[in-house]
Amino acid sequence: MEIKHRTHPAHAVEITDNQEDSKTNIRVNTDGSKSEHGVGSGTATFTDSKLIDRKKYKLNGRCSNTQAEKLAILKELENYKSWK
């Protein structure tokens, strides 16, 4: 079986606003993790190459890494209108 190397999602997913009147590209990086220190997630929002927003979230220790990842994505989708 051939091993396929895939790009990590953090480097491949990009949300852009392609409206004709918009000239700004918006990129959001999200991440979630779980370790012996706790569970958390974070987001970083960029317009073109400039960091415009960064957020961190702490979750209950019973939450999973997957829940932390999904929370970061959900929070950025909720903030979508404020990016413009």
C-alpha positions, 0 to 999 in steps of 0.5 A: 500500500502506498503511503500518501502524504497529506497537508495538515488541515491547519495549512490547507483550510482557508476561508475567503470572502469572495464577494465582488466588493471585497478585496480582503482575504480572511484566513482563520487558524484553529486548534484544540488540544488535551494534555495533563495540563488541561483542555483548550482551544484557540483561534487566530484570524488574519486579513491578508498577512496581518493578525487581526484577532486571537482568542483562547478558550479553556474547556472542562477537563472531561472534554476531548481534543475533538470537542476543543477543535470543534469549539474553536471552529464554532466560535470563529463561525459565530464571529464571521460577521465581525471580520468585515 
